[in-house]
Amino acid sequence: MIAGVKCQVAFALARRTVTIRLDGDLIHAIADNALVGTWPGPITAERAARLPGARTTSTPLPPLPLPAGSVRVQRRVHASGRFMVNKQFIKIGIRHASKLVTVVIEDTHYRVLHGEEELAISPRRDTTPVTRLYVRGKGTQPG
């Protein structure tokens, strides 16, 4: 119950701690540091500010969980701000040069992540399987 309004999150999250985050007209549910759902909010922002125990957020929303069947690959960003996945160049900008990024390959697009931050989404033009998953070269392997 939020401000007297019943909100159902998910039966699978029963008996687990879930953080509810109110962002304007949306409610976000966060469990185990992962975003598990987003719904339209039943209360206004002014009413949410007056809730007992409510406080302002200090961290950004966690990313959505990866879709089933998606593949992750790693790439080093060139000095020009580009890198290649599956014979397709993806440009994310020179401010990300020399970063080791993770690319989530989904059915129709690529999602580029650096840590937990999403840097870009690019449409996927070639749907052939990706064979090179990891970066090779100086400074890319742990140890």
RODO-2510 file (C-alpha; in nm, 4 decimals, decimal comma):
residues 143
     n   res          X          Y          Z
     1     m     0,0000     0,0000     0,0000
     2     i     0,1318     0,3403    -0,0959
     3     a    -0,0594     0,6355     0,0487
     4     g    -0,3664     0,4148     0,0921
     5     v    -0,3528     0,2827    -0,2659
     6     k    -0,2936    -0,0916    -0,3150
     7     c    -0,0126    -0,1673    -0,5630
     8     q     0,0706    -0,5219    -0,6709
     9     v     0,4361    -0,5689    -0,7708
    10     a     0,4920    -0,9390    -0,8468
    11     f     0,3973    -1,2650    -0,6781
    12     a     0,7506    -1,3974    -0,7362
    13     l     0,8856    -1,1231    -0,5071
    14     a     0,6748    -1,2309    -0,2072
    15     r     0,8634    -1,2187     0,1260
    16     r     1,1531    -1,0252    -0,0330
    17     t     1,2567    -0,6666     0,0280
    18     v     1,1476    -0,4438    -0,2593
    19     t     1,2317    -0,0742    -0,2834
    20     i     0,9581     0,1381    -0,4378
    21     r     1,0772     0,4499    -0,6169
    22     l     0,8331     0,7239    -0,7172
    23     d     0,9496     0,9294    -1,0166
    24     g     0,6831     1,1777    -1,1139
    25     d     0,3961     0,9752    -1,2584
    26     l     0,5838     0,6416    -1,2509
    27     i     0,6506     0,3781    -0,9853
    28     h     0,9680     0,1698    -1,0133
    29     a     1,0171    -0,1530    -0,8159
    30     i     1,3772    -0,2503    -0,7337
    31     a     1,4744    -0,5887    -0,5851
    32     d     1,8284    -0,7216    -0,5381
    33     n     1,9671    -0,4035    -0,7007
    34     a     1,7800    -0,4750    -1,0245
    35     l     1,4836    -0,2956    -1,1760
    36     v     1,1968    -0,5478    -1,1734
    37     g     0,9118    -0,3326    -1,2998
    38     t     0,7750     0,0111    -1,3850
    39     w     0,4088     0,1138    -1,3680
    40     p     0,1999     0,4306    -1,3854
    41     g     0,1887     0,5942    -1,0433
    42     p    -0,1401     0,6116    -0,8524
    43     i    -0,0409     0,9245    -0,6564
    44     t     0,0763     1,2708    -0,7529
    45     a     0,4297     1,4002    -0,6964
    46     e     0,3053     1,6500    -0,4350
    47     r     0,1337     1,3744    -0,2395
    48     a     0,4415     1,1490    -0,2658
    49     a     0,6600     1,4203    -0,1092
    50     r     0,4376     1,4162     0,2014
    51     l     0,4600     1,0378     0,2568
    52     p     0,6045     0,9399     0,5951
    53     g     0,9524     0,7910     0,5582
    54     a     0,9929     0,9143     0,1987
    55     r     1,3322     1,0519     0,0990
    56     t     1,4928     1,1786    -0,2197
    57     t     1,6919     0,9390    -0,4364
    58     s     2,0699     0,9471    -0,4350
    59     t     2,1433     0,6881    -0,7053
    60     p     2,0203     0,6408    -1,0617
    61     l     1,7834     0,3578    -1,1477
    62     p     1,9531     0,0204    -1,1952
    63     p     1,9502    -0,1185    -1,5482
    64     l     1,6851    -0,3602    -1,6685
    65     p     1,7788    -0,7280    -1,6537
    66     l     1,9103    -0,8765    -1,9770
    67     p     1,6533    -1,0445    -2,2006
    68     a     1,6707    -1,4237    -2,2233
    69     g     1,8993    -1,5359    -2,5047
    70     s     2,0980    -1,2139    -2,5292
    71     v     2,4758    -1,2362    -2,5680
    72     r     2,7405    -1,0076    -2,4159
    73     v     3,0655    -0,9216    -2,5909
    74     q     3,3516    -0,6909    -2,4942
    75     r     3,5159    -0,4332    -2,7164
    76     r     3,7845    -0,1657    -2,6731
    77     v     3,6771     0,1755    -2,8068
    78     h     3,9208     0,3201    -3,0647
    79     a     4,0617     0,6725    -3,0324
    80     s     3,8052     0,7806    -3,2925
    81     g     3,5238     0,6762    -3,0584
    82     r     3,4196     0,3758    -3,2687
    83     f     3,4421    -0,0009    -3,2431
    84     m     3,3219    -0,2951    -3,4496
    85     v     3,0788    -0,5741    -3,3639
    86     n     2,9795    -0,8343    -3,6226
    87     k     3,1167    -0,6297    -3,9176
    88     q     2,9211    -0,3220    -3,8061
    89     f     3,0818    -0,0020    -3,6762
    90     i     2,9223     0,1558    -3,3706
    91     k     3,0169     0,5130    -3,2788
    92     i     2,9790     0,6260    -2,9189
    93     g     3,2053     0,9336    -2,9193
    94     i     3,5691     1,0174    -2,8536
    95     r     3,5075     1,0854    -2,4846
    96     h     3,4805     0,7049    -2,4466
    97     a     3,8083     0,6357    -2,6306
    98     s     4,0159     0,3463    -2,4910
    99     k     3,7351     0,2271    -2,2626
   100     l     3,6549    -0,1419    -2,2451
   101     v     3,2799    -0,1603    -2,3113
   102     t     3,0304    -0,4445    -2,2952
   103     v     2,7917    -0,4836    -2,5870
   104     v     2,4647    -0,6670    -2,5253
   105     i     2,3555    -0,8233    -2,8535
   106     e     1,9795    -0,8529    -2,8760
   107     d     1,7512    -0,9545    -3,1638
   108     t     1,7164    -0,6121    -3,3244
   109     h     1,9773    -0,3874    -3,1616
   110     y     2,3055    -0,3548    -2,9739
   111     r     2,3160    -0,2013    -2,6239
   112     v     2,6557    -0,0527    -2,5266
   113     l     2,7378    -0,0521    -2,1536
   114     h     3,0347     0,0766    -1,9553
   115     g     2,9995    -0,0794    -1,6132
   116     e     2,6293    -0,0330    -1,5349
   117     e     2,5923     0,2860    -1,7421
   118     e     2,4203     0,2524    -2,0789
   119     l     2,6147     0,4567    -2,3346
   120     a     2,4252     0,3888    -2,6572
   121     i     2,1723     0,1773    -2,8425
   122     s     2,2372     0,0984    -3,2073
   123     p     2,0172    -0,0898    -3,4564
   124     r     2,1471    -0,4294    -3,5611
   125     r     2,1875    -0,4629    -3,9394
   126     d     2,3411    -0,8107    -3,9553
   127     t     2,1747    -1,0991    -3,7696
   128     t     2,4484    -1,3578    -3,8245
   129     p     2,5953    -1,5092    -3,5064
   130     v     2,8786    -1,3252    -3,3308
   131     t     3,1916    -1,5393    -3,3031
   132     r     3,4382    -1,3038    -3,1326
   133     l     3,3223    -1,2432    -2,7781
   134     y     3,6287    -1,1009    -2,6018
   135     v     3,8906    -0,8381    -2,6764
   136     r     4,2513    -0,9439    -2,7194
   137     g     4,5558    -0,7273    -2,6812
   138     k     4,7598    -0,5311    -2,4326
   139     g     4,5702    -0,4210    -2,1224
   140     t     4,2556    -0,6176    -2,1924
   141     q     4,3111    -0,9385    -1,9971
   142     p     4,3041    -0,9533    -1,6150
   143     g     4,6231    -1,0470    -1,4361
***
